[in-house]
Amino acid sequence: MGVSVSNWKLARAVAVGGARLGIKAMGVVSGTGIGTVVARRLQGGDPGGHIRAAFDAFPYPEMAERVWDTWYVEGGKPEDKPYKAVPMANFKLRRDVAELIVCANFAEVWLAKRGHAGLIGINYLEKIQTPRLPEMLGAMLADVDVILMGAGIPYQVPGVLDRFVDYAPASYYLDVVGAGSREFAMTLDPASLVPERFVPRLRKPSFFAIAATHVLAQYLSDPRRTTGRVDGFIMEGPTSGGHNAPPRDRSAFNQRGEPAYGEKDTVNLKKMRELERPFWLAGSYAHPHKLTEALAEGAAGCQAGTIFALCEESGLREDIKQELRRLAFRRQLDVLADPHCSSSGFPFNVAQLSGTVSDPAVYKARTRVCDLGFLRHAYKSEAGAVAFRCPSEPTDTYVKRGGKVEDTIGKKCLCNGLGSAAGVGQRHRWGEEPPIVTLGRTTDFIHDLIDDEDGRYSAADALLYLLGRKPH
């Protein structure tokens, strides 16, 4: 769910709530940009001392202390000062960047798993490849139960898990425009970051691929297509929050300019059952009868995001969360599937909210900048090296780097906007980064969870509702 909306507090609340109710409820933390998120939490003074506790548990104390000393600000930075910039994750990672990524992923998973025996997963985007190896290593060091990945074809993930569980070097081929599919390999020897003598035997997490159609699930189930076994699938429909796969017919749009999905874009559940691997259904499944339907169709369950994004434990900024609940209660919350805003090229569901980047005036007033770079595109330079460009960076810069000016139209900086929505927005000379909010298309559940537009509810309440039980 965006950047740090599904944070460790929410994931832990879901896992603990499921255990108390006697059901399997896996909490999933968002791994997107978690290195930057943790660096900014540390610059905020680490309220509650949670990251300090996680770093104290890190198996290689020397590394954790280096990261702490680099980013921690006693008492928090002044509110009117910007965050210190985190160097972008490039094809060849700087050691300090790799160490931050490992420690941040460890901390988020460790905090989510602390004090219970429930399941915790971490979600990554295949589109964001450069931090892939250290982020998975960090999650495995914290004994993550499941790694989930979508927004692309994550065929390389199983092989990395197989290598890391033996504490052996692993490679990951970077998608580079103008280069061959296996031309540029990122490689990481885990022992080069965390000496093996500090690490207990790692446990291999399960790997669930996030897909939109049974065709991709079939592809990833073929051992000739992947580097190892995909253990299960999250089948997301186009009403899910965040990025969604484009429709088969990319030329079809509705009257609002949204991608028009048709029958070919629906999941063939019969073919999913034939794969004989667990799958979960997602996209407007936040209702008790939808869970029942999913189980009746042979699914292992369902994935729910929006209902938890609006609960008390989520990482959304409180003012934004309150306004979203209020609009949902009034039946005035509008979510638009924007086909152009994401640098990834995938449609992205955006809540239409005053004061955010969804407001044309706010979008126009923002100065274009790419200083986080999660969704940059890798391309092969004239010198034959890997270089990067982003359609949401300054247009002139993008064009000078070989990009097409038409690719920049309507592009919004999701990296900065989503960080701002989670309360870790950057402050520039021209002002503070405006937020952007992603949600699923259905919020009908809100009327069963709150009694008025100022109401609140917990993750435990959401779980009870999904099970058809009356929330507290």
N, C-alpha and C positions, 0 to 999 in steps of 0.2 A: 504493500500500500504506500506508494510514493516513497519519500525519504523519511524514515524514522517515525512514520505514523504507527506502523506495527512495530513498536519498540519493545525492549525487553520487559517492561512493566506489563504491557498488554499481552504479550505472548505468555508470560508467566501466569497471568490471571486466567487465561483461557485453559492452560494445561492444569492448573490447580483446581479450577472450577470443574473441569471434566472429571478429574479424579474424585472429587467430592460427590459428584452426581453418579459415579460409577459408569462413565462412558469414556470412549476414546476420543479425546479432543486435543488435537495437536496445536500448540501455539507456534506461530511462525514469525520470526523477526525479519525485518527488511534489511538486506545486506547492501542495498544500493547506497553508495557513497558513505559507507559507515566509517571509513577512515577520517573523512572530513568532519562528520557528525561528532565523533568522539574527540577529535582535536578541538572542536568548538565547545563541547561540553567542558573540557578541561580548561579552556580559556575563560569559561564562565565560572570557574572556581570549583567545579565538581560538586554541585549541591547534593547534600546527603552522603557524600563520600563513597558513592557506589563504584565509580571507576577505580578509586584507590583500592577498594576491597577486591575487585576483579584482578587488578594488576598484582596485588599481593599474592594471589593464587596462581599467577602465570608461572609455568614451569621453569622459565629461564629469567630469573629476577634482573639480571644485568640489562637485558633488552628492555624489559618493562620500565626500568628506571630511566633509561635513555629517552624513551618516548615521553615519560612523565616530565622529566626535566625540560624537554624541548617545548612542551605545549601547556603545561599547567601554569595558571596565573592565580596566586594566592588572593582570595577574596573576589576574584572575577575581574575581567577587564572593565574599564569605564564604559558605560552604555553608549556614549557618543563616539567611541573609538571602533575602528574596524577590527575584525578578526585577522590574525596573522594568517597569511595565505599558506595553504598546503600545496606543495609542488604536485603538478599533475602526474598521474601514472602513465608513463610512456612505454614504448616498446621495450627499452632497456631500463628497468626500474632502478632508481637510486636506492641504496641500501636503507637510508633513513625512511624513505617512503614505504618500502616493503615492510620494515619493522612496525611502522605505524599501522599499516593495513592488517598485519598478523595480530597485533595486540588488540586492535579495535574489534575485529571479528571475534577473537577469543572473549573479550570482555562482554560483548552483547549476548553471546550465546551462554556464557558462564552465568551471567546475572539472570537470564531467563530460566536457566535450569536449577538455580539455587533453591534448596529447601523442599524439593518434591521429587517424585519419581515419574512425573508425566513426560510426554513427548514434546521436544522442541525442534523445529526445523528452521532453516534460514533460506531466504529467497534471493536469487540473483537474476540479472538480465543477461542473456547471451550477447546482447548488443554491446554490453560494457565488458570488454575482454581483457584490457591491459592489467587490471588488478586481480584477475581470476585466480592465479596460482597461490599468491600469499593469502588471499581472503579465504579460500577453501582450507588451506593449511591451518589458519587461525581458528576456524570453526571446528575442525577436527581435533585440534589440541584441547578444545573445550568440550569434546565428546558430543558434538551435535548428533541428533538422531536421524535427521533427513535433510538433504540438500534438494531444493526445488529450483528449476530454472526454465524460463520461457523467453519470449521476444527474440526468437531465432530458432536455430536447429542445434541444440546442445549435444551433439553426438560425441564430443571429445571428453565430456565430464566423467563417464564411468572409468575410462582408462587412467585419468588422473587420480581418482579415488583408489584404484587398485595399486598404483605406484606409491602413493603417500601412505597407505596403510602399512606398507613394508618399509616406510621411511626411505624410499628410493627417489632419485630425481625424476621429474615429470615434465613433459612438454605440452604446449598448447599452441596450435597454429592460429595466427592472427588473420582475420579477414582484412585484406588490403586491396583497395581499388587499384586496378592496373597490374596486379601481381597474381601469380599462381596460387592455388588454394593451399599449397604446402610449401610456400616459399619462405615465409617468415615465422619461425617457431620461437615462442617464449619458453624458457626452460628455468626450472627452479629445483635446486637440491635442497630439501628441507633442512638438512644438517648444516648447510652454509649459513642459515639464520639462527636455528635453535639446535645446538649440539645434541647429538643423539643420546648422550649420557643423561641429559636432563629430562628426557621424554619417556614416559611409560608406554607400553604397547598401545598403539592407537587402534580404535575400533572403526571399522568401515561403516559410514552412514549409508542409509538407503538413498537412492536417487530417483526423484519423481520429475519427469519432464512435463512442462505446461504446454498444452497444444490446443489448437482451435478445431481441428478436424481429425477424424479417424485416419485419414490418409497419412498425416504426419506421425500419428501414433504407430501405424503399421510400419512406416519407414524406420522409426527408432526401435522397433521391436525386432528388426532384422539384424542378426549379429554381423552380417557383412557390411552394414552401414554405420555401425557404432564401434567405439573402442572397448565396449563392455556391456554389461546388462543394465537396462533401464528397468527399475523395479516397479514403477507405477506411473500413472498419468493423471494430471489435473486437466480436465477438459473444460476450457473457458469459452463461454458464449460472448457475443459482442456487447452485451449489456454489463459486463464486468467492468469494474473501475480500472484505471491505468491504461496501459497499452493493450490493444487488441489486434489480432491479425486482420489484414485488409480482406475484403470480400473477394471471391473468385473473379467476379466482374468488377474490375477497378474503375470502370467508366460510369458505373451506376451510382447516382446520388439522389437523395430525397429533396423535398422542397427547402429544407433548412441547410442544404449543402453537406449533409452527413453521408457517409458511405451507406449504400443500400445493400443489405444482406438478403440473400435468397435461400431457397431450399437446399442448394448445393453447399451452403455454408453451415448447415446443421450437422451435428454429430450423429453418425450412424451407430446407434447403441448396440445393434446386433453384431456389427463388426468389432466393436470394442469388447464385447463379451467373448468373442472368438479368440481374442489375443490371450485370454486366460491370465491377465495381470490386473491387479486392483486399479480401479479408476474412480475419481471423484468428479462430480459435476459442479460447475460454477457459472455464475451469471444470473442474478435475480433468484437465488435459492434461499434467501433469508425468510423462510416461512415454514412452519411445521409440515404442511402438506407437501412442500417441495422436497423436504428431506425424505418423507415417506415415499414419494414418487421415485426419487433417486435410488433408494434401496430396492424398490420393486423392480426397477430396470436393471438390477444387477450391479449397480455402483456400490462402492464401499462406503460412500457417504457423500457429503457435499462440502464445498469450500464457501465460506462466507466472509466477506470483507467489509462492506459498507456498514453493516449493522455494528461491527466492532470499531470501525473508524470513528463513529459518533458516540461511543461509550466513554465513560469517565477515564479509563486507563489509557486511552490511545494518546499518541504523541502529537496530535493536531493542537495547534494553539487554541487556548481556551476561548478566546473571543470568536475565532472562526468556527469552532465546534458549536458554540452556543447559537450563532447565527444560522448555521446549517440545520440544526435541530429545529429552530424556530420556523424557518422557511419550509422544512419538510412537514412540520405539524400543520402549517397553514395550507399545505398542498401547493406551495409556490416555488419549490426548489426545482430548478431546471438544470439538467445535465446535457451538454452537447458533445456529440462525438466529432471532435475536430480532426479532419483528415490531414491538416497541414501543419499544426503547431509543433509537433515533435520532430526533433532533428533525426530521430531514428527512422522516419518515414512511415511509421505505423500510426494508425488512428489512435487518438488519445481522448478519453472521456474527461471533460472539464466541467466542473460546477460553475454555473454562471453566477458570480458573486461580486457585488459592488466592492471596489477597492482592491480587487485582485487583477491579475493580468488578463482575465477573461473580459474585463471592461476595456473597450477599444481606446478610451482616453488614457487609461493607465498604461496600456501596452504602448501606445504612441509616445507617451512621456518618458518611458524608460530608455536609458542609454544602452545600446547593444554592447554587450561584453561577454566574453567566454573566459572565465577565470577558474572554473572548476573542471570542465572538460570531460565529464563522464560520458556524454553522448557524441563526442567527436568522431569523425570518420577517419580511418587510417587510409592513406593512399601512398603509392610509390612515387617518389620524387624523381626529377630528371637525373639526379645523381644515383638513383637506384636504391635509396634508403627509404625507411618508413617515415612519413610525415603525417601531420594531422590538420584537419580543418573542420569547422562546424558551421552549418547553415544558419545558426542563430548568433554567430559572432558578427562584428561589424561587416557590412556587405562588401566594402572595398577590400578588406582583408581576405574574405572568403574567395572573392574573384581572383585576387593576386595569387592565391594558392591553387588556382586551377578549377575552382568551383563555378557553377553556373548561377548567374544572378537570379534567375527565376526560382531556383531552389531555396532562396532565402525568404521569399514572400510568405508572410504569415507565421514564420517560425518564432517560437517563444522559448526562452531559456528555462526549460523544465528543471535543470540542475539547481539554479538559484531559486526559482519560484517555489519548488517543492521543499527546499531547505527552509525558506522563509515561512512556509505554512506550518512547519514543525518547530518553529521558534528559534532557528539558528540561522536567520537571514543575515547576509552581509550588509555592511554600511559602507557606501561609497561617498566620494566627494559630492556627487550629485544627489545623494539621498539613500534611503534604505531600500533594499531589494523588495519589490512587491511580491506577495505570495501568489501561487496558483494552486488550486485544489482539485484533486481527482477523486471521483466517487463512482459507484455503480449507478445504474439507471433507475433502480427501484428503492424507494424508502417508505413503502406502505407499512412496514413493521412499526414505524415510530408511534403510531396511535395505540398500539398495544403495550408500549413500553413507558410512555409518559402521559400524564393526565392533562398537561397544558404546555404551552409553547416554551415555558421556562424550565420544564422538567429535565431531569437527568436520569441516567440508568448506568448500571455497571456491566462488565463483561459477564458476570455470573447471571445477571438478569437476562442478557441476550441468549445465553446458553439455555436457560430455563424456557425461554420463549420458543427457541428452535425445537426443543423437545416436546412442545405442546403443553408445558406446565406453566402455571401462573407465576410470573416474576414477583419478587418480594415488593 
